[in-house]
Amino acid sequence: MKTRFTVAALLVASAASSVDADDLTSTPPDIACRDEMILLEVWHAQGVVGYVEYPQKDEGILHVYVRGWDKTAMEHRRRIVLAAYCPIAVQAGRGRLWWGSQDGRLLVVDGQIQPLDFR
């Protein structure tokens, strides 16, 4: 019984490690980013996130309520930014997320969070 469990665990682990970027980008963002979209909705209800727009599949703009954003801890800001970036990662595999406008502050470039030391 123990041997069967070990073999099954190894098979599951090897199958999980064989998932590549093509598999991720073929999944619709509303499925792949479900938890992230829920997180954004929660922060919207808290008066922090206004909305996120995606003018192109590899670009997004995060609109926030400045008063709520300023009161939010850095750890939560990072989670919000990555949640907003998720559909870009799913659709394009890489891209950029801006804060406020396309001329605004860059938050994420190709999955890497930029410094969030602004107000």
C-alpha positions as CSV (number, residue, x, y, z in Angstrom):
1,M,0.0,0.0,0.0
2,K,2.8,2.4,0.9
3,T,4.6,1.6,-2.4
4,R,1.5,2.4,-4.4
5,F,1.1,5.7,-2.7
6,T,4.7,6.7,-3.3
7,V,4.5,5.7,-7.0
8,A,1.2,7.7,-7.4
9,A,2.8,10.7,-5.7
10,L,5.8,10.6,-8.0
11,L,3.5,10.4,-11.1
12,V,1.4,13.4,-9.9
13,A,4.6,15.3,-9.2
14,S,6.1,14.6,-12.6
15,A,2.8,15.5,-14.3
16,A,2.7,18.8,-12.4
17,S,6.3,19.7,-13.4
18,S,5.6,19.1,-17.1
19,V,3.1,22.1,-17.2
20,D,4.7,24.8,-19.3
21,A,3.9,28.4,-20.2
22,D,1.9,27.3,-23.3
23,D,-0.5,25.4,-21.0
24,L,-1.0,28.5,-18.8
25,T,-1.6,30.9,-21.7
26,S,-4.2,28.5,-23.2
27,T,-6.3,28.7,-20.1
28,P,-8.8,31.6,-20.1
29,P,-7.9,34.3,-17.6
30,D,-11.3,34.1,-15.8
31,I,-10.4,30.5,-14.8
32,A,-6.6,30.8,-14.3
33,C,-6.9,34.0,-12.3
34,R,-10.1,33.3,-10.4
35,D,-8.6,33.7,-6.9
36,E,-6.8,36.9,-8.0
37,M,-10.0,38.4,-9.3
38,I,-11.7,37.6,-6.0
39,L,-8.8,39.3,-4.2
40,L,-9.2,42.4,-6.4
41,E,-13.0,42.5,-5.7
42,V,-12.3,42.3,-1.9
43,W,-9.9,45.3,-2.1
44,H,-12.4,47.1,-4.3
45,A,-15.0,46.7,-1.6
46,Q,-12.5,48.0,0.9
47,G,-12.0,51.2,-1.1
48,V,-8.5,50.5,-2.3
49,V,-8.8,49.2,-5.9
50,G,-11.0,51.1,-8.4
51,Y,-10.7,48.9,-11.4
52,V,-8.2,47.3,-13.7
53,E,-8.3,47.8,-17.5
54,Y,-6.4,45.8,-20.1
55,P,-6.1,47.9,-23.3
56,Q,-3.9,45.2,-24.9
57,K,-3.4,41.5,-23.9
58,D,0.2,42.4,-22.7
59,E,-0.7,45.6,-20.8
60,G,-2.8,46.6,-17.9
61,I,-3.6,49.7,-15.9
62,L,-4.4,49.5,-12.2
63,H,-6.6,52.3,-11.0
64,V,-6.7,52.7,-7.2
65,Y,-8.3,55.0,-4.7
66,V,-5.3,57.0,-3.4
67,R,-6.6,57.4,0.1
68,G,-7.2,53.7,0.5
69,W,-4.0,52.8,-1.3
70,D,-1.9,55.0,1.0
71,K,-3.4,53.3,4.1
72,T,-2.7,49.8,2.7
73,A,0.4,47.9,3.9
74,M,3.1,47.2,1.4
75,E,2.6,43.4,1.7
76,H,-1.0,43.9,0.5
77,R,-0.1,46.3,-2.2
78,R,2.2,43.6,-3.6
79,R,-0.6,41.0,-3.6
80,I,-2.9,43.5,-5.3
81,V,-0.4,44.3,-8.0
82,L,0.3,40.6,-8.8
83,A,-3.4,39.8,-8.8
84,A,-3.9,42.6,-11.4
85,Y,-1.0,41.3,-13.4
86,C,-2.4,37.7,-13.6
87,P,-4.5,38.1,-16.7
88,I,-1.5,39.6,-18.6
89,A,0.6,36.6,-17.6
90,V,-2.1,34.2,-18.7
91,Q,-2.8,35.8,-22.0
92,A,0.6,37.0,-23.1
93,G,3.1,35.3,-20.9
94,R,4.8,38.6,-20.3
95,G,3.9,42.3,-20.3
96,R,3.5,45.4,-18.2
97,L,1.1,46.7,-15.5
98,W,0.9,50.4,-15.0
99,W,-0.4,52.4,-12.0
100,G,-3.0,55.1,-12.9
101,S,-2.4,55.4,-16.6
102,Q,-0.1,54.2,-19.3
103,D,2.2,57.1,-18.6
104,G,2.0,56.3,-14.9
105,R,4.3,54.4,-12.7
106,L,5.4,50.9,-13.9
107,L,4.4,48.3,-11.3
108,V,5.2,45.0,-12.9
109,V,7.4,44.2,-15.9
110,D,7.4,40.6,-17.2
111,G,6.3,39.3,-13.9
112,Q,8.8,41.2,-11.8
113,I,7.4,43.7,-9.3
114,Q,9.0,47.1,-9.5
115,P,9.7,49.1,-6.3
116,L,6.5,50.2,-4.7
117,D,7.9,53.0,-2.6
118,F,5.6,55.7,-4.0
119,R,2.4,57.3,-2.6
